[in-house]
Amino acid sequence: MNLEQLRGFAEVARTGHFTRAAEHLHLAQPSLSRQIANLEGELGVELFHRARGNVALTAAGERLLPFARRMLADAETARGEMAELAGLRRGRVRLGATPTLCTSLVAEVLADYRERHPGIDIEILERGSRSLISALMDGALDLALIVTSVSSGAARAVLEREPILSERLVVVSSAAAPDPFRGEGSGALGAGRSAGERPVSLRELARVPQVLFPGNYDLRVAVDAALGAEGLTPTVAVEGAEMDAALRFAERGFGVAVVPAMVAVDRPQLRATPLADAALTRTISVARRSDMSPTHASVALQALIEEVADRFAAPGSATARLVSRV
């Protein structure tokens, strides 16, 4: 049994397809098939049910998969530790973040990190918080920026979570159209609104057509719950949009969207106003596995994340009114 066999096995299990797995691994499909056949021969069991166009794990494959992931993660950690002998001149760090954070906080962090440590390769996984927690549990990430609590007992037992920012939610609409809550134009966040302007109430929000995210979005769940607690239901303009699409729809005047404050910064085509309900905030946290020793590269990255968080919350910054350090 070797790491290449285990890597091939894990990728076929992930994709459910030999050809796609081979493409992701930059292998010829027959080579990957031979790897899996050799692994099955060594172990004396079949790992996959093979049918036309469909591959599924056998019971033996399901038992092997967590061991394979753990062994691959340990090998990656060992490789990273050896690279640390070069003192941050080479190596790799794997960061996960939600899509909204990738367009704001993470972009600033990576620009600074690349300047300070140009020899360190950075891998980004852009997923929802729950998927990122699963990736941390599998050892596929060094750090993750998440915006939800760690719910499962197994995750709580091994994950270390440090809150870094508290962020208000804002309502965004087209800056070129009349303000749907005021009846007149206002401008973009940080440009056309002052800290003294009245925020939008949930009742006002419910009366205006909204661009809604999919029902499984943490953000959608939180806003729906707040509206429901007041006996309100949203007026739907568009439903099921991902973040980039929702922002574009709001810019074009299809409706308003409720988004995290940092997403609306530096978007002159959007007007942004905070929600009046101060409880509608999200806490951004850095999460890592407490049972795995952090590499020097990941320690440096976490320190830089906290440094950039300080900048976002600093007085005079574009987000200071809506973001606070935890």
Secondary structure, DSSP 4 states (H G I P E B T S, - for coil): --HHHHHHHHHHHHHS-HHHHHHHHT--HHHHHHHHHHHHHHHTS--EEEETTEEEE-HHHHHHHHHHHHHHHHHHHHHHHHHGGG-SSSEEEEEEE-HHHHTTHHHHHHHHHHHH-TTEEEEEEE--HHHHHHHHHTT--SEEEESS---SHHHHHHEEEEEEEEEEEEEEEETTSPPTTTSS---STTTT--TTSPPBPHHHHHHSEEEEPPTT-HHHHHHHHHHHHTT--PEEEEES--HHHHHHHHHTTS-BEEEEGGGGTT-TTEEEEEBS-TT-EEEEEEEEETTSPPPHHHHHHHHHHHHHHHHHHSTTSTTTTTEEE-
